[in-house]
Amino acid sequence: MKPRFNTGMINRVRKTFKKMTFGSDTAPKRETLVTINLAPLMARRDAAYERALELISDDLFSHSDEKRSEIYQSIASLLEIAIEASKITSKPTRHSENPEERAILQYLLLLNDTVQAAARLAKHEVILYEDENALSDFIGEEITSQFRSADEVFSDSEMNVFHCIQDLIEIANISVKRNREYGKKNFSKPEQARYDKAYMEFEDLYSKTGPEREPEATPESGPDSE
């Protein structure tokens, strides 16, 4: 199943990022293009990461295997956006090797890889039950039944990997916040304004990422409903 980010979404991200990057003429001059664009880059990374956390915090296992696989792909797409921004902000400058930014990049890479592992396990369950008749015709009904019997192994594995994702986020939570504050503490007022504006733009953009929830059923009205 392909990620929900389509060409239109990517183009909107690029336009938003361009507007946030070059929208201010009052920012002080910097020595490199990276530091000139640091505020919107950090905003892009932070907004994508926070939206990924929102999707992870959702009650994933209340969804079907197919819907859960779709959510994992949305999470991975958001983390990849955060990773791409971090690859730029973590580049060494004349005065710093940027160890803090390199550290958060490694964390994002690890988190994304763990999410991908859970996504692959969920996808396995989708494929197994997608067209049972065709699979039985190809490898035999008895073998297919054996795979269905072993499906619990994959379900348990996905659950265990998901718990690892939660633990990793919880362990890194303080460090992520510290990194974010460290990165912003040297912002000038114009840079802080650019960060805030960019974050709001990206937050709104990424809020649309992820599957839509089905509307909740409303109780039927009647004489006995009171």
Steps between C-alpha positions, in 0.01 A plus 500: 500500500643833393544789745222758501741771387415557134657735250261780590588474869874505426461806276306682773777417747760643265300819444441545872865440580613746232267766637619447856866488403516817298210696648707729722750765400575601859688187604866564575761388250654159568808322375325210322173423326426243773507756778300749292225240465540345845176636651259368232695175473465439872132593483446253219677224693318572825154523345544174308633324810215621722238385248671160483475476880129584483441210262710266714303605808178408324343169604658321206384153593136607494538516121496218248829357374460691173423832669785451747742432215383823337559696822850358535579619148376850585720503810800387297435774240498765772817366660673501162415869465649563845808298406559693178481830690737365767752389241532865400501652850757246621764599244816635667566873477823698532449538875321179598476131417133513606517191726151568641342508155690189395370322810136580428552388139620160623199478730259579216665240278467236772138592572408490133667162451305360797174638362580339165551166675153521656356608164647194327349268761157663462531480122574126529160450663330702226664295223421170672126567509473721190410218260502171682349306211774604256770422757345158574484419129867589463665335803225270618221538753685303768807727484281809506325369811838452665589863424169615646566298813841664534358848447486553875880500500503799264226678696691458826820614329332814371368575847848454650659727239231761562581492873865558405390806301314636802793431732746666262287814476456517876873456566591767243228746601710716734799500263281600205356795695848600619631484143213714377556766766875493443450555130267796553682675784733682261221616271463871453148642529450494120624139488267399783213664314591307185511176698160563659340595171651204315401259777137613481500457122651152512289396796187581301636324193599180679179487702340371181743207485358166605180308441173665580303350782161358423218709652370362827156348490237719662245330724159467348235724648177348617259475786740273693811716444431739786 
